[in-house]
Amino acid sequence: MSTTTDLQAGPETKTAPHADRPVTWTEADARGLYDLPLPELLFRAQTLHRQHFDPTEVETATLLSIKTGGCPEDCGYCSQSTHHKTGVKATKLMEVDSVLAEARKAREAGATRFCMGAAWRSPKGRDLDSVCRMIEGVRALGLETCVTLGMLAPDQVGRLGDAGLDYYNHNIDTSRAHYPRIATTRTMDDRLETLNLVRKGGIKLCSGGIVGMGETVDDRIAMLVILANLDPPPESVPLNMWNAIPGTPVMDRAEPATPIAFVRLVAVARLLMPASVVRLSAGRHAMSDEWQALCFLAGANSIFTGDTLLTTGNPQRAQDAALLATLGMRTAPGPVRSNAAFAGRGTPQDSEKLR
């Protein structure tokens, strides 16, 4: 393991590198926001959301598993790990033409970003050749590109950047304290090192976590604080609700977040990372329309569309269209970006100004 990077430094040690940059968030700051009366919390989150984004627009992305199962990691939530008996069979990497055919379908259905996931600890050279061709082909279709391939080496980051990759997804999953209960084949620092390499390579970050795996509210908040204190924070922050998967260790301790608890988490993510796109990811099929509406009000502005997310369910596109129509909202016609001049993280002082 290399020496600790700025991304790996804990919130108690990391400081802003420039005098004009915001101060570091603390877990106490974030907990103070989380515990606000819900009307106040949503007011602050929606006010800041409107400063950065059109509150009536939702980004739509599609996620495709380009290589399923057979992963040597032991992540306790994952159906694709070889350590767990979940019934998911390992497949070979998809052919480039087949992936591009799926990307065309996604574009025709209105998606603006196409995400590709492979169940690897890290990609091999010959596989990366194919993935780079996929990235180039998807970009040629006019879609933003995102891949999640596991841990990366510096030369692999360079190859993905040369192929034109827009985003690299690498979730930190949970808090530093809770992480050893989730995975033992790699550490939180391993994940942060990959994020550091990707950022240095000029590729945007997509990183979030999963709730409902037996963690505490403080663990969820600590996860957001790690992300918010990256410099800059991830441009895309997916928030996932764990789906029950028989055969995985998390099944023994899973405890789903309540709707209000999840809405509070979305609002805190928006306040800590005002310029980031916050995505409702896995588990959205279990949310009512009212639950999703509250999440949008709290600052979520991206969803995955399509029938499945890797190996789990997702709402039908017609359901999403009907919900957005009911809410008077619409899908964004293109990539969503913050319209504010400063695209970094927020500060506790910013939140206080919203009172």
C-alpha positions in Angstrom: 0.0 0.0 0.0 1.3 3.4 -0.9 1.5 6.2 1.6 -1.8 7.9 2.6 -3.1 10.3 0.0 -5.2 13.4 0.5 -8.2 11.4 -0.4 -7.5 8.9 2.3 -6.9 11.4 5.1 -9.7 11.3 7.7 -12.0 14.3 8.2 -10.2 15.2 11.4 -6.9 15.7 9.6 -7.7 16.9 6.1 -7.6 20.6 5.5 -8.6 22.8 2.6 -5.5 23.3 0.3 -6.3 26.9 -0.6 -7.5 29.8 1.5 -10.5 30.4 -0.7 -11.7 26.8 -0.5 -14.4 25.6 1.9 -13.4 24.1 5.2 -13.7 20.3 5.9 -17.0 18.9 6.9 -17.1 17.0 10.2 -19.4 14.1 11.1 -20.9 16.3 13.8 -21.7 19.0 11.3 -23.4 16.5 9.0 -25.3 14.9 11.9 -26.5 18.3 12.9 -28.1 18.7 9.5 -29.5 15.2 9.5 -31.3 15.8 12.8 -33.0 19.0 11.7 -36.8 19.1 11.6 -37.7 17.5 8.3 -39.3 20.7 6.9 -36.2 22.7 7.7 -33.9 20.1 6.3 -35.8 19.8 3.0 -36.1 23.6 2.7 -32.3 24.0 3.0 -31.6 21.1 0.6 -34.1 22.3 -2.0 -32.9 25.9 -1.8 -29.3 24.8 -2.4 -30.4 22.4 -5.1 -32.1 25.2 -7.0 -28.9 27.3 -6.9 -27.1 24.5 -8.8 -29.7 22.6 -10.9 -33.1 22.9 -12.5 -35.3 21.3 -9.8 -37.8 20.0 -12.5 -35.1 18.0 -14.4 -33.9 14.4 -13.7 -30.9 12.9 -15.4 -31.5 9.4 -16.8 -28.8 6.7 -17.1 -28.8 3.1 -18.1 -26.6 0.4 -16.5 -25.5 -2.8 -18.3 -23.7 -5.7 -16.8 -21.0 -6.4 -19.4 -19.5 -9.2 -17.4 -21.6 -10.9 -14.7 -20.5 -13.1 -11.8 -17.3 -14.8 -10.9 -15.9 -11.9 -8.8 -13.1 -12.9 -6.4 -14.0 -10.2 -3.9 -16.0 -11.1 -0.8 -18.3 -8.0 -0.6 -21.0 -9.2 1.7 -23.9 -7.6 -0.2 -23.0 -8.8 -3.7 -24.7 -11.6 -5.6 -21.7 -11.8 -8.0 -19.1 -12.9 -5.5 -17.6 -16.4 -5.8 -17.6 -16.5 -2.0 -21.4 -16.6 -1.9 -23.9 -19.1 -3.2 -26.5 -16.9 -4.8 -27.2 -18.8 -8.0 -25.6 -16.1 -10.2 -23.6 -17.8 -12.9 -20.3 -16.3 -14.2 -20.4 -15.1 -17.8 -17.7 -14.0 -20.2 -17.2 -10.3 -21.2 -19.8 -9.3 -23.7 -18.9 -8.6 -27.3 -18.4 -5.0 -28.2 -21.1 -5.0 -30.9 -23.6 -6.5 -28.4 -22.8 -3.7 -25.9 -23.2 -1.0 -28.5 -26.6 -2.5 -29.5 -27.8 -2.1 -25.9 -26.4 1.4 -25.8 -28.5 2.3 -28.9 -31.6 1.0 -27.2 -30.8 3.1 -24.1 -30.4 6.2 -26.2 -33.6 5.6 -28.0 -35.3 5.2 -24.7 -34.0 8.6 -23.5 -30.9 7.8 -21.5 -28.1 10.3 -21.6 -25.5 8.3 -19.8 -24.6 4.6 -20.4 -22.9 2.8 -17.6 -21.1 -0.5 -18.0 -20.2 -2.8 -15.1 -17.9 -5.8 -14.9 -17.5 -8.2 -12.0 -13.8 -8.0 -11.6 -11.3 -7.3 -8.8 -9.4 -5.4 -11.5 -9.4 -5.7 -15.3 -6.9 -7.7 -17.3 -5.1 -6.1 -20.3 -7.0 -8.0 -23.0 -10.3 -7.2 -21.4 -9.5 -3.6 -21.1 -8.9 -3.5 -24.8 -12.5 -4.5 -25.4 -13.8 -2.1 -22.7 -11.9 0.8 -24.4 -13.6 0.0 -27.7 -16.9 -0.1 -25.9 -16.3 3.4 -24.5 -15.3 4.8 -27.8 -18.4 3.3 -29.5 -20.8 4.5 -26.8 -19.3 8.0 -27.0 -19.8 8.0 -30.8 -23.5 7.4 -30.1 -23.6 10.7 -28.2 -23.9 9.2 -24.8 -21.8 10.0 -21.7 -19.8 6.9 -20.6 -19.3 5.4 -17.2 -17.6 2.1 -16.3 -17.1 0.2 -13.0 -14.3 -2.4 -13.3 -12.9 -2.7 -9.8 -9.5 -1.4 -8.7 -7.2 0.2 -11.3 -3.5 0.7 -11.8 -2.2 4.1 -13.1 -1.6 2.8 -16.6 -5.2 1.4 -16.8 -6.6 4.8 -15.8 -4.5 6.4 -18.6 -5.9 3.9 -21.1 -9.5 4.6 -20.1 -8.9 8.3 -20.3 -7.4 8.0 -23.7 -10.6 6.1 -24.8 -12.6 9.1 -23.7 -14.2 7.8 -20.5 -16.3 10.4 -18.8 -17.0 8.8 -15.4 -15.5 6.0 -13.3 -17.8 4.4 -10.7 -16.2 3.0 -7.6 -18.4 3.1 -4.5 -17.0 3.3 -1.0 -20.1 1.5 0.1 -20.2 2.5 3.8 -18.3 4.2 6.6 -14.7 3.4 7.4 -15.7 1.8 10.7 -18.3 -0.4 9.2 -16.3 -1.4 6.1 -14.5 -4.4 7.6 -18.0 -6.0 8.3 -18.7 -5.7 4.6 -15.5 -6.8 2.8 -12.2 -8.3 3.8 -10.5 -8.8 0.4 -9.9 -5.1 0.0 -10.0 -2.1 2.3 -11.5 1.3 2.4 -8.0 2.7 1.6 -7.8 0.5 -1.5 -11.1 2.0 -2.7 -9.9 5.5 -2.0 -6.6 4.9 -3.8 -8.5 4.0 -7.0 -10.6 7.1 -6.7 -7.4 9.1 -6.2 -5.8 7.6 -9.4 -9.0 8.2 -11.4 -9.1 11.8 -10.3 -5.5 12.4 -11.1 -6.2 10.9 -14.6 -8.7 13.6 -15.3 -11.8 11.3 -15.2 -14.9 12.3 -13.3 -15.8 10.3 -10.2 -19.0 8.5 -9.6 -18.9 7.2 -6.0 -21.6 6.6 -3.4 -22.7 3.9 -1.0 -25.3 1.4 0.1 -27.7 1.6 3.0 -29.6 -1.1 4.8 -26.6 -3.5 5.4 -26.8 -3.4 9.2 -25.0 0.0 9.5 -26.1 2.8 11.9 -27.3 6.2 10.9 -23.8 7.5 12.0 -22.2 5.1 9.5 -24.3 6.5 6.7 -23.4 10.0 7.6 -19.7 9.2 7.9 -19.8 7.7 4.4 -21.2 11.0 3.0 -18.6 13.0 4.9 -15.8 10.9 3.3 -17.2 11.7 -0.1 -17.9 15.4 0.6 -14.3 15.9 1.8 -12.7 14.6 -1.4 -11.2 17.5 -3.3 -13.4 18.0 -5.2 -16.3 15.7 -4.3 -17.5 13.1 -6.8 -19.4 14.7 -9.7 -21.9 11.8 -9.3 -23.1 10.3 -6.1 -25.3 7.2 -6.3 -27.3 6.2 -3.2 -28.3 2.6 -3.2 -30.7 0.6 -1.0 -29.5 -2.9 -0.5 -31.7 -5.5 -2.1 -32.3 -8.8 -0.2 -30.1 -11.4 -1.9 -30.3 -14.9 -0.3 -26.9 -16.4 0.1 -25.1 -13.2 0.9 -23.7 -12.5 4.5 -25.5 -9.2 4.7 -28.8 -11.1 4.7 -28.2 -12.0 8.4 -28.0 -8.4 9.5 -29.8 -6.3 6.9 -32.1 -3.7 8.2 -33.7 -1.5 5.5 -33.7 2.3 6.0 -37.1 3.8 6.5 -38.4 6.1 3.8 -37.9 9.2 6.0 -34.4 8.1 7.0 -33.4 7.7 3.3 -34.9 11.0 2.4 -32.9 12.7 5.2 -29.7 11.0 3.8 -30.5 12.4 0.3 -30.9 15.9 1.7 -27.7 15.7 3.6 -25.9 14.5 0.5 -27.2 17.5 -1.4 -26.2 19.9 1.4 -22.7 18.5 1.7 -22.2 18.2 -2.1 -24.3 20.9 -3.7 -22.8 20.6 -7.2 -22.9 16.8 -7.4 -25.6 14.9 -9.2 -27.3 12.7 -6.6 -28.7 9.5 -8.1 -31.4 7.2 -6.7 -29.9 3.9 -7.7 -30.5 0.3 -6.6 -33.6 -0.4 -4.6 -35.8 2.3 -6.3 -38.2 -0.4 -7.4 -39.2 -0.7 -3.7 -40.0 3.0 -3.4 -43.5 4.4 -3.6 -44.1 7.4 -5.9 -44.5 9.5 -2.7 -41.1 8.3 -1.4 -39.4 9.1 -4.7 -41.1 12.5 -4.8 -39.7 13.4 -1.4 -36.2 12.3 -2.6 -36.4 14.7 -5.6 -37.5 17.4 -3.2 -34.5 16.6 -1.0 -32.2 17.1 -4.0 -31.9 13.8 -5.9 -31.7 14.5 -9.6 -30.7 11.3 -11.4 -32.2 7.8 -11.8 -31.3 4.6 -13.6 -33.8 3.5 -16.2 -34.2 0.1 -17.6 -35.5 -3.3 -16.4 -32.5 -4.4 -14.3 -29.4 -2.9 -12.5 -26.7 -5.5 -13.0 -28.6 -8.4 -11.3 -31.4 -6.6 -9.4 -34.7 -5.1 -10.4 -35.6 -1.6 -11.4 -38.8 0.2 -12.2 -40.2 0.0 -15.8 -39.5 3.0 -18.0 -43.3 3.6 -18.4 -43.6 3.8 -14.6 -40.8 6.4 -14.4 -42.4 8.4 -17.2 -45.8 8.4 -15.5 -44.3 9.4 -12.1 -42.4 12.4 -13.6 -45.5 13.5 -15.5 -47.5 13.4 -12.3 -44.9 15.5 -10.6 -44.7 18.0 -13.5 -41.1 17.0 -14.0 -39.1 15.9 -17.0 -36.0 13.9 -18.0 -33.0 16.1 -18.8 -32.3 16.3 -22.5 -28.6 16.0 -22.0 -25.9 15.7 -19.3 -26.7 17.5 -16.1 -24.2 19.9 -14.7 -24.2 22.4 -11.8 -24.9 25.9 -13.1 -23.1 27.5 -10.1 -19.8 29.2 -10.5 -18.2 27.1 -7.7 -18.5 23.4 -8.3 -16.9 22.2 -5.0 -18.5 21.2 -1.8 -20.7 23.1 0.5 -19.9 24.3 4.1 -21.8 24.3 7.3 -21.8 28.1 7.0 -23.6 27.8 3.6 -26.3 25.8 5.2 -26.8 28.3 8.0 -27.2 31.1 5.4 -30.3 29.2 4.1 -32.3 29.8 7.3 
